[in-house]
Amino acid sequence: MKVAALSLAGVPLENPAEYAAALAALLKQLQTGLAVLPAHTSFLLCAAQEQLVDAGDFAASFRAFMQKARAWNEVYLQMHCRLARENKLYLVPGTTIVEEGGRFFLAACLIDPGGRIIGWQRQTHLSREERSFGLSRGEELPLFDVEGMKAGLILGTDARHPEVGRILALQGAGLVIHCGAIATGPELAAQPAGIWAQVQQNQFWAVEAQLKGSMGGRTFGGRCAVLGPCEITPGQTGYLDRDAEGRPFAAAELREADRRRIKTDYPLLELLRPEAYRGRLPELYGEV
């Protein structure tokens, strides 16, 4: 299966038709079965298409988006369901805000090639800033079928919490999909401590979409990547592909037979102590 992570750099955002046409052209070029957009895609589009009053800074703009998101999501989801259907691919259209029972969650959905939403993931860990916005934590880590492979979603801050990837791996995930957005500055150097580390610890594939762009006075500059266990990547780097200047995406073919061979040669997860996971994963290891 070929997968791709897109940063949205250079994609026109202000006009919905131009945005959809630019993405469709890129997806046609890549001929991918799964495409992933970065965190804050919905927020970025809402602001660019003048659905938000300019609040001055990122925090104020994000709070304004939280109040607008319920109505905006209808437009945002229809747009991306149509993109998935017309391009016949699985699509994770970045993150948005969902509201339930007066609580707000950072969330992302998975859309199938028929343009149907087949599931949602809510971010399970929050940064100090995210807590200050009044966001709530998700409490589940479901898996979804993507061309016969079990896939899980890791959103934003969750990439820096190794228990998220480990729980997905213990449930059988062969692929992890990450929607990220890292602000430019010292934090960029720590990007490999997130998804790259989780891949090496759990022997799954990962598609990491990182936002490149600015909004609310904040600039984002993480790198998109397709990752796998070091032993089956060029130069044992852990990367199958990364984005580059003038190339706002990472794309690669996942050779599942290679990953299964590594898991057979060195069954990392079989070396764990199952009792450490009882209570967290009772369906696999029983209650304490």
C-alpha positions in Angstrom: 0.0 0.0 0.0 1.3 3.5 -0.9 0.8 6.2 1.8 1.4 9.9 1.8 1.6 12.7 4.4 0.9 16.2 3.3 2.0 19.4 5.0 -0.4 21.8 3.1 2.6 24.1 2.3 1.8 25.9 -0.9 -1.8 24.7 -1.1 -4.3 27.6 -1.6 -6.6 27.8 1.4 -8.8 30.8 0.9 -11.1 29.4 -1.7 -12.7 25.9 -1.1 -12.8 25.0 -4.8 -9.1 26.0 -5.4 -8.1 24.1 -2.2 -9.9 20.9 -3.3 -8.5 21.2 -6.8 -4.9 21.6 -5.6 -5.2 18.6 -3.2 -6.8 16.5 -5.9 -4.0 17.3 -8.3 -1.4 16.4 -5.7 -3.2 13.1 -4.8 -3.5 12.2 -8.5 0.3 12.7 -8.8 1.0 10.6 -5.8 -1.4 7.7 -6.7 -1.7 6.9 -3.0 -4.1 4.6 -1.2 -4.0 6.6 2.1 -3.4 10.3 2.5 -3.0 12.2 5.8 -3.3 15.9 6.5 -1.7 17.6 9.5 -3.2 18.8 12.8 -5.2 22.1 12.8 -6.2 21.6 9.1 -9.9 22.4 10.0 -8.8 25.5 12.1 -6.5 26.7 9.3 -9.2 26.4 6.6 -11.8 28.0 8.8 -9.6 31.0 9.4 -8.3 31.3 5.8 -11.9 31.2 4.4 -12.8 34.2 6.7 -15.2 32.2 8.9 -13.4 33.6 12.0 -13.1 37.1 13.2 -9.4 38.0 13.5 -8.8 37.5 17.2 -5.2 38.7 17.1 -3.2 35.8 18.5 -3.2 32.0 18.3 -4.9 31.3 21.7 -7.7 33.7 21.1 -8.2 32.5 17.5 -8.3 28.9 18.7 -11.0 29.7 21.3 -13.0 31.4 18.7 -12.7 28.4 16.5 -13.9 26.1 19.2 -17.2 28.0 19.3 -17.5 27.9 15.5 -16.4 24.3 14.9 -19.8 22.6 15.3 -21.2 24.6 12.3 -18.0 24.6 10.4 -17.4 20.8 10.6 -20.3 20.2 8.2 -18.5 22.1 5.5 -15.1 20.7 6.4 -16.2 17.1 6.5 -18.3 17.3 3.3 -15.3 18.8 1.5 -12.9 16.0 2.5 -15.4 13.1 2.1 -15.8 14.3 -1.5 -12.0 14.3 -1.9 -11.7 10.8 -0.6 -14.5 9.5 -2.8 -13.4 11.2 -6.0 -9.8 10.1 -5.5 -10.8 6.6 -4.3 -8.5 6.7 -1.2 -8.5 6.6 2.5 -8.1 10.1 3.9 -7.4 11.5 7.4 -8.3 15.2 7.0 -6.2 16.5 9.9 -7.8 17.5 13.2 -10.8 19.5 14.1 -12.8 20.3 17.3 -15.8 18.2 18.2 -18.3 19.0 20.9 -20.3 16.5 23.0 -22.3 17.2 26.1 -20.8 20.7 26.5 -17.2 19.3 26.3 -14.7 20.0 23.5 -12.2 17.5 22.1 -9.4 17.6 19.5 -10.3 14.9 17.1 -9.7 13.4 13.7 -11.7 11.0 11.5 -10.8 8.4 9.0 -12.7 8.5 5.7 -12.9 5.5 3.4 -12.6 5.5 -0.5 -16.4 5.6 -0.7 -16.4 8.9 1.1 -17.8 7.5 4.4 -16.5 8.4 7.8 -15.6 5.0 9.4 -14.4 6.3 12.8 -13.1 9.0 15.0 -10.1 9.4 17.4 -10.0 12.0 20.2 -6.7 13.2 21.5 -6.0 11.4 24.8 -3.3 13.7 26.3 -3.4 17.5 26.5 -0.6 20.1 26.8 -0.9 22.8 29.4 -2.0 25.2 26.7 -4.7 22.8 25.4 -6.0 22.4 29.0 -6.2 26.2 29.3 -8.4 26.3 26.2 -10.9 24.1 28.0 -10.4 20.9 26.0 -11.2 17.5 27.4 -9.3 14.2 26.9 -10.4 11.3 24.9 -10.5 7.9 26.6 -10.4 5.3 23.8 -7.8 4.1 21.3 -9.8 2.2 18.6 -8.3 0.5 15.5 -9.6 0.7 12.0 -9.2 -1.5 8.9 -7.2 0.1 6.1 -6.8 -2.2 3.2 -6.6 -5.2 5.5 -4.2 -3.6 8.0 -5.1 -2.6 11.5 -4.5 1.2 11.8 -4.7 3.6 14.8 -4.6 7.4 15.0 -2.3 9.4 17.2 -3.1 13.1 17.5 -0.9 16.0 18.4 0.4 15.8 21.9 -0.2 12.0 22.1 2.9 11.5 20.0 5.1 12.3 23.0 3.3 9.7 25.2 4.8 6.3 24.5 1.9 4.4 26.2 -0.4 5.5 23.3 1.6 3.7 20.6 2.2 0.7 22.9 -1.5 0.2 23.6 -2.2 0.4 19.8 0.5 -2.1 19.1 -0.7 -4.5 21.8 -4.1 -4.4 20.1 -2.5 -5.4 16.8 -1.9 -2.1 15.0 0.4 -2.5 12.0 0.0 1.2 11.0 -0.1 4.4 13.0 -1.4 7.7 11.5 -0.2 10.9 13.1 -1.6 14.4 12.6 0.9 16.9 14.1 1.7 20.6 14.3 5.0 21.6 15.9 5.7 25.4 16.3 9.0 26.5 15.0 11.7 26.9 17.6 13.6 24.4 19.9 10.7 22.0 19.9 11.4 21.1 16.3 14.6 19.3 17.3 12.6 17.0 19.5 10.3 15.7 16.7 12.0 12.3 16.5 11.2 11.7 20.2 7.6 11.4 19.1 6.4 9.2 16.3 9.9 8.0 15.2 10.6 6.7 18.7 7.1 5.0 18.9 7.7 3.2 15.6 11.0 1.8 16.8 9.5 0.7 20.2 6.5 -1.0 18.6 7.5 -2.2 15.1 4.6 -0.6 13.2 4.6 1.6 10.2 3.7 5.3 10.6 2.5 8.1 8.4 3.3 11.5 10.0 1.7 14.7 8.6 3.1 17.9 10.1 1.7 21.3 9.4 3.9 23.9 7.6 2.4 27.4 7.7 1.4 30.3 9.9 -1.8 31.4 11.7 -2.6 33.5 14.6 1.0 34.8 14.8 2.3 31.2 15.2 4.5 29.4 12.6 4.6 25.6 12.3 7.5 23.8 10.7 7.6 20.1 11.5 8.5 17.6 8.8 6.2 15.1 7.2 7.5 11.5 7.1 6.7 7.9 6.4 8.4 5.7 8.9 9.2 2.1 9.7 11.4 -0.1 11.9 15.1 0.9 11.3 16.0 -2.5 10.0 13.8 -2.2 6.9 14.4 1.4 6.0 17.2 2.9 3.8 20.4 3.4 5.8 18.6 2.0 8.9 17.4 5.6 9.5 13.8 4.7 10.4 12.5 6.8 7.5 11.1 5.6 4.2 10.6 9.2 3.0 10.6 12.8 4.3 9.4 16.0 2.9 11.8 18.6 1.5 11.9 22.2 0.2 9.6 22.4 -2.8 8.2 18.9 -2.0 5.5 19.4 0.7 4.8 15.7 1.2 6.4 12.4 2.1 5.2 9.3 0.3 6.3 5.6 0.2 5.1 2.1 -0.4 4.7 0.0 2.7 6.0 -3.5 2.2 4.1 -5.4 4.8 6.1 -8.6 4.2 9.3 -6.8 5.4 7.7 -5.7 8.6 6.3 -9.1 9.4 9.7 -10.6 8.8 11.3 -8.2 11.3 8.6 -9.0 13.9 9.3 -12.7 13.4 13.1 -12.3 13.6 12.9 -10.1 16.7 9.5 -10.3 18.4 9.8 -7.2 20.5 6.3 -7.1 22.0 6.7 -10.7 23.1 9.5 -9.6 25.5 7.2 -7.4 27.5 5.8 -8.1 31.0 2.1 -8.5 30.4 1.2 -7.8 34.0 2.2 -4.2 33.5 -0.7 -3.8 31.1 -3.4 -5.5 33.1 -6.1 -3.0 34.0 -5.2 -0.9 31.0 -5.9 -3.7 28.5 -8.1 -6.2 30.4 -9.4 -7.7 27.1 -5.9 -8.8 26.3 -4.4 -9.6 29.7 -7.3 -9.9 32.2 -8.1 -7.8 35.2 -5.7 -7.4 38.1 
